[in-house]
């Protein structure tokens, strides 16, 4: 069974930007798995979840991994802001499909809420400029 990093085809020490780029690539490549990919993004993009996952995956003390959480450089924050903009547009596009696919409406509502939580966490990582 693949771990989450293998599903995203990234190394265990992947940066937040690598995780976001992989999510974007996989969603475009295989849109039928966006619900699955979004759950993985939620775990890997939010530091507390990722720390718990990594500690379980690597069978080590979470305090050892905590020191590897780093802040982003200004250029990385700009790249993250572009991803945030993309995911907001992607979220709206996918969410609008609920009008065409009534049987998926509940699932899309749940997915939309999950993406909102992810966006809040991603926006918190940007410190050098304001995101509206």
C-alpha positions in Angstrom: 0.0 0.0 0.0 1.3 3.4 -0.9 1.8 6.1 1.7 0.6 9.7 1.0 3.9 10.9 -0.3 4.0 8.1 -2.8 0.5 8.9 -4.0 1.6 12.5 -4.6 4.9 11.2 -6.0 7.0 13.4 -3.7 9.7 12.8 -1.2 8.9 12.5 2.5 10.8 15.8 3.1 8.9 17.6 0.4 8.2 21.3 0.8 4.8 22.8 1.1 5.2 24.1 -2.5 6.0 20.7 -3.8 2.9 19.3 -2.1 0.7 22.0 -3.6 2.2 21.6 -7.1 1.7 17.8 -6.9 -2.0 18.3 -5.8 -2.5 20.7 -8.7 -0.9 18.4 -11.2 -2.9 15.3 -10.0 -6.2 17.1 -9.9 -5.7 18.3 -13.5 -4.4 14.9 -14.6 -7.2 12.8 -13.0 -10.1 15.0 -11.8 -12.2 12.0 -10.8 -9.9 11.6 -7.7 -10.1 15.2 -6.5 -11.9 14.2 -3.3 -9.1 11.7 -2.4 -6.3 14.1 -3.4 -7.9 16.9 -1.3 -7.9 14.7 1.8 -4.2 14.1 1.2 -3.5 17.8 0.7 -5.3 18.5 4.0 -3.0 16.2 5.9 0.2 17.1 4.2 -0.3 20.9 4.0 -1.3 21.5 7.6 1.7 21.2 9.9 0.1 19.5 12.9 -1.5 16.9 10.8 1.6 16.3 8.8 3.7 16.0 12.0 1.4 13.3 13.3 1.3 11.5 10.0 5.1 11.6 9.6 5.7 10.4 13.2 3.4 7.4 12.6 4.9 6.8 9.1 8.5 7.0 10.3 7.8 5.5 13.7 9.6 8.3 15.6 8.9 10.9 18.3 6.9 13.9 17.0 9.2 16.3 18.8 12.1 15.2 16.5 10.1 16.2 13.4 8.9 19.5 14.8 12.3 21.2 14.3 11.9 20.7 10.5 8.9 23.0 10.2 10.3 26.1 8.5 8.8 29.4 7.5 8.6 30.2 3.8 10.8 32.7 2.0 9.1 35.7 0.4 9.4 34.3 -3.1 7.9 30.9 -1.9 5.0 32.8 -0.3 4.3 34.5 -3.6 4.3 31.0 -5.3 2.0 29.8 -2.5 -0.3 32.8 -3.1 -0.6 31.8 -6.8 -1.5 28.3 -5.8 -4.1 29.7 -3.4 -5.6 31.7 -6.2 -5.7 28.6 -8.4 -7.3 26.4 -5.8 -10.0 29.1 -5.2 -10.8 29.2 -8.9 -10.6 25.4 -9.1 -12.9 25.1 -6.0 -15.5 27.4 -7.6 -15.4 25.6 -10.9 -15.8 22.1 -9.3 -18.5 23.3 -6.9 -20.5 24.7 -9.8 -20.8 21.1 -11.1 -23.2 20.4 -8.3 -26.0 22.0 -10.3 -25.4 19.5 -13.1 -24.8 16.4 -10.9 -27.5 16.4 -8.3 -26.5 13.0 -6.9 -23.0 14.5 -6.0 -24.4 17.6 -4.4 -23.7 16.5 -0.8 -20.3 15.2 -1.6 -19.4 18.5 -3.4 -20.7 20.5 -0.4 -18.5 18.5 1.9 -15.5 18.9 -0.4 -16.0 22.6 -0.7 -16.0 22.9 3.1 -12.8 20.8 3.3 -11.1 23.1 0.7 -12.1 26.1 2.7 -10.3 24.7 5.7 -7.2 24.0 3.6 -7.2 27.5 2.2 -7.3 29.0 5.7 -4.3 27.0 6.7 -2.4 27.9 3.6 -3.2 31.6 3.9 -1.8 31.5 7.5 1.6 30.5 6.1 1.9 33.8 4.2 3.4 36.4 6.5 5.0 39.0 4.3 2.0 40.4 2.5 -1.8 40.5 2.8 -4.1 38.1 1.1 -7.7 39.2 0.7 
